[in-house]
């Protein structure tokens, strides 16, 4: 009886150990369209296309930023019902647009100038007038003025579950998209089934 219990315990431990890599892969950049390590662009390091441990680029659009930054001026979203004050994309949104506006090559990282550019649906260009607004302060004052938004849980997160982050109290590309995890397709922070992601902010 004791031997059988020990055997079952060993099987349970082995199962738990094997499950850890599987669980960690579900939140991984490996194998996604943001994994550029197999392109033959001088490195097989997955992170190096955007981040570097030393000699990061300025401005710091994201932690230890290693990619050339866009210098574009963007046409912003506009609507008579918009209560937010929009600014030009900054911080993490500017980091995203440094590939997705099409003005900077994807392989312009470190000290090299690249020649490969985003194409297709991933190419947003500089006209953001038909895209969800970004780079605006999302706080209780905006929620009150709008009347159709939930009040953010804090200046760091919209929701109590901490699925939708804010960046210095601003809604940015990274609020809805996680560039390191494509579990929900289109790098969404959470599933948008039944508009669940949209309804994190919008009180409809």
N, C-alpha and C positions, 0 to 999 in steps of 0.2 A: 504494500500500500504506500509506504513512504517513498519507494523508488518511483512509483507512478506519479506521485505528487511532485517529486523533483523533476521528472521528465516533463510534466505539464508546465512547471515553472520555467524551465529552460526554453520550451517552445514559446511561451508567452513573451519572455525577454527577447528572444530572437525575432519574433514578430514585431515587437515594438522597435527594435533597432532597425529592422528593414523598412519600417513605415516612415522613419524620420527623413531619409533622403527623398522619398516620394512626396511627403508633405512639403518639404522645402522647395522642391521643383515647381509646385503649383504657383508659387509666388516668385518665379524666376524670370529674368530677362533672356536666359539661354533659349535659343531657338526661335525667338520672336523677330519681328522685322526691325527691332532696335538692336539686335545682336548682329553687328557688322564684322565680327571676327573672322568670318570665312570669305570675305571679299577679296583678299589678297592685297590689301592696302598698307602693307608694311608692318602689321602687327596682328597677332591672334588674341590679344588681350581685349576682352569684351568691354571693360569699363573705360578704356583709354580714349575711345572716340568722344567721350563727354567729360571724363574726370581724370585727374592725375594726382599722385601723391605729393609731387613737388613741382615748383615753378608754375603754379596755376595762372591762368590768364586774367587780365583785368578788362572790364569789370567782372566781379564775381557774380554771375547770373545764377549759378547753382554751386553747391559745394565743390571746391577744388576744380573749377571749370577749366576745361582743356580744349574748347572748340572756338573757332573764330565766331564772332558775334555779328548779327545783322546790324546794318546802319540804316535800315529802311524806315521811312515814315509811313504809318498805316492809316488807311481810311477806317474810321471806327463805326461801330453799330450805332444806329440812331432810331428813336421811336418816340412819338408823342407821349406814350405812357411810361417812358423810362424815367425813373426818379434818381438814378445813380449818376454821379459825375465821372465820366470816363477819362482816363489818361492814356497816353501812348503805352503800349505794352512794355513792361519792365520786369526785372527779376526773372523768376522762373518762366513766365510767359515769353519773355524775350529769348530765353534759352531755347525753348521749344521752337520759336519762330526762326531761330538761327539756322535751322534746317528746313522748316516747313513753309517759310515764305519764298523759298526758291532762289534767294539772292546769294546764299553762301553754300558752297559744296559740302556735301555730307562728310567727305573725307578731308575737310580742312580742319585738322586737329593737330595739337602740338605745334610744331613750327612749319608744317607743310601746308601748301595750298593745293586743294583738291580739284577734281574735275568731274565728279559725279554728283548729280543734283536730284532732289526729290521730284517725283513725277506722279501723275495719276491723282487719285482721291486724296493722297497725303499732301499734295501741294495746295496750300491755302492762298498763296500769293500775299499781296500787301493790302488788298481790299477785304477788310473784315466786316463790311457793312451787313453781310448776310450770315454772320456767325454770332454765336452767343457772346454777349459783352464780357470783357475781362478787364483786369487792372482797375477795379473800382472798390471802394470801401463798402463792405457788407457788414452792417452793424444794426443795432436796435433802432437807430434813427431812420435808416433806410427802410427797414421792415415796417415801421410805423407809417412813414410817408407813402410807401407803396401800397400797403394794405393786403397784398397778395403773397407776402413772403413770411416765412418763419423767422423769428428772432434767433440769430446764431447763438449757440451754446457758449461761445467765448470768442476772443479775437484770434484763436488758433484753429477752431473747428466749428463747422456749421451745426453738427449733430452731436448728441451725447454719446453715440457709438464710436465717434472719432473716425468715421469713414471718409468724410469730406473736409479736407483741411482748408484753412485760410492762411494767407501769407501776410503777416503784419496787418491782419484784419481785412485783407483784400482777397477778392475772388480772382483766381488766375487759372490758366490752362490746367495747372497741376491740381486744382481743386476737384475737377471731374475726371482727370486722366492721370494714371500712374505710369510713367514711362518705363518702369522696371517690372511691370506685371501685366500680362495680357490675359489673365484668367477670364475676364468678362468681355473679351473682344474690344477692339478699338481702344485698348488700354484703359477702360473705364475703371473707376475706383470701386464700383459695386454694380451689381446687375441692374439693368434698366427695364427689366420685365415689369409690365404694368406701370411703366414710368417711375419706378422706385427711386432711381437716381435723381430725376427731375424733381420729384416730390420731397426730396430731402430739404430743398430750399423753397420751392413754390408751394404755397398753401392754397391748393385748389380742390 
